[in-house]
């Protein structure tokens, strides 16, 4: 269980780095700690015409000692930042790219 907590803490810190100022938009870091889910969303600034799109910048969670990246619309892929932070690539699943979660080990 300790490893899952470490993964969640590392994931949280890495995703927080994506919450940066943007032109004509505001970025917000969101988290659901009970489900170990973290995201950054971008919302068009109300002072500008709504031609800018609102949406998820990056969203990931921890499930069964694996980081599951649901969405990543950045030019700096989250999985690369996680690997740089020391998380093995085999512990990261890119659902948005069609990768599948490993089967649960039933005991």
Buried (B, 14 or more C-beta within 10 A) or exposed (E): EEEBEBBBEBBBEBBEEBBEEBEEBBBEBEBEEEEBBBBBBBBBBEEEEEEBEEEBBBBBBBBEEBBBBBBBBEEEBBBEBBBEEEBEEEBBBBBBEEEEEEEEEEE
